[in-house]
Amino acid sequence: MILFRKFRVFILMVFLVACTMHIMIDLLPKLEKRAVGAGSADGGCQCPHSGNPSEDTQNWAKQRARSMAEAGWPNKHTLRILQDFSSEPNSNLSSRSLEKATVAAERAEYALQRKKPLNIRGDTAGDRKSLIGSGSRTVVPVTVGSSRLLALFEHPLYRIDLPPLTDDDTLFNVNKDIRFYPRAAGNQGHYDGNEEGVAEEDEYRPTEEGAAESYPNWLRFHIGINRYQLFPRHSLALDALLRDLASLKITSVAMKSGGTQLKLIMTFQNYGQALFKPMKQTREQETPPDFFYFSDFERHNAEIAAFHLDRILDFRRVPPVAGRLVNMTREIRDVTRDKKLWRTFFISPANNICFYGECSYYCSTEHALCGKPDQIEGSLAAFLPDLALAKRKTWRNPWRRSYHKRKKAEWEVDPDYCDVVKQTPPYDRGTRLLDVMDMTVFDFLMGNMDRHHYETFEKFGNDTFIIHLDNGRGFGKHSHDEVSILVPLSQCCRLRKSTYLRLQLLAKEEYKLSSLMEESLLRDRLVTVLTRPHLRAMDRRLRLVLQVLASCVEKEGYGNVVEEDLTGDTTTLRSPGHR
């Protein structure tokens, strides 16, 4: 009798397992149909399905295997890079390339695309200007219902010209002997003065009439980088690049190596690339009070908001970032050749498509990134020129935190720490210390405690700006102001004059920082990027920054705290009330 009961239990368990497997197998093709039907032009599935769900899944797997074989799996696609301007034979190799690719199929696809008009700029006919041309500079008064942002950028404090640029002041020197070949050698581009074997229609001549409009927007962005900024204030190429990030077709995806959390490298149809940070928590979720700053999530909306804040502060040191709603099926899983990434896709009990990838932390089924059912938000940050082409130097932040649960950093226990920093190169001369103070204000307004390193372009030596990279741990708490971020400013009591006057301007009601940020963020595809509590927190934190500066001026005198800018036309720097 007992054996009979055990046998019945065994049969029942086998039946339940079989039913569960059948249900799971059945889910994938249904989600496939739903995803393709919602996003495809014809509203139908892009692959044939039979009436049997299990056969659908098998067909999908076979089709995937065939595509891998045809692509020469494990042949890998190359991360597109901008070819070096020099004559070094190996300079087109990316120091961060994860993959190399077969080029024949891509060349055929490109040849077909050349037969029809391809708007890789994303701009309208009226936007077709010079490479980094400026827009109109008509002063716009602030009135009820008008654009605060437009009025801000037309204010005299935002119209300071840079010094004349020499070849040493531009990241890349483009001359009449250089042509850009978008498909040369299977890389992102090739610069050479005398290249043979490339069809005339596949090259761009930088000095020809209309050449700037022929370049893809990511290349126009790269060429516009100089000693003082990543991009101009009034750059039509920048606006077009932001549209590209939010809308261009994604042709390949790969995981970025290193880092504590998952990031993806996405390549677009015009060979540009961007770093994708997926949504990990909702806008309303604050960082738990017991979380250490180094164990906090990276937020995609913080990356977007940081870019807009950087422009409003007129630093222009954050690479362009745009929000995007990505289809996890068609735009990640189906275009990746990264086996490790592809294998982490699964369907959750809620019938949503999920994946988790590989990274040091938060890459497991417990921290999976799930769509609804397969749509996920994320930020896309445009790549800077490859390190093989434009080397960058990494610097340890003097006010770096200890990244230890119990130990404190030296600056946290020594109130005179800044005196040591000011005697240490490169902070003993030039604008480097002032740049760190700018970065301090920038981080405090966001609540970002995770600034352990920073980078500069090696070509410009120590006389250049700090690039504000990796801002994902900002905007975690709107209910708390982390005053320890302001320690560099309170210890050094130094700030460049242009930054000081702009902060005063942004504290005025007609140029209120929160209102400017709200208006600027409305230009992004994702709404809402920041909640109102975070916007109000920036106004509160700005007042705290001005209070610290007021204490410094009272203690050391205005002339010892506010330093004249060493670049640009400082004669136009007047009080914020001047028009």
Protein Blocks (a to p, Z undefined) as FASTA:
>chain_A
ZZmmmmmmmmmmmmmmmmmmmmmmmmmmmmmmmmmmmmmmnopafbdcdfblklmmmmmm
mmmmmmmmmnopabdcdddddddfblbfklmpcfkbfbdcdfklmmmmmmmmmmpccdfk
opafklmccfklccdfbdcdddehiafklmmmmpmklmcccddddfklpfbdcdfkbccd
fkgghiabdcdfbdghiafklcccfkbghklmmpcfklmmmmmpcfkbmbdfblfklmmm
mmmmmmpccfbdcddeehjbdcdddddfkopacdddddfbdfklccdfklcfklcccdfk
lmmmmmmmmmmnonopaccdddddddfklmmmmmpcbfklmmmgccdfkopacdebjafb
hpafklcccddfkbccdddddddddfklmccdddddfkbcfkiakbccfklmmmklmmmm
mmpcfklgcjllmmmmmmmmmmmmnopablfbccddfklomndcdddehjllgokbfkbc
cfklmmmmmmnopacfklmmmmmmmmpmklgfklmmmmmmmmpmbdcfbdfklmmmmmmm
mmmmmmmmmmmmmmnojklmmccdfedjfklpccfkbZZ
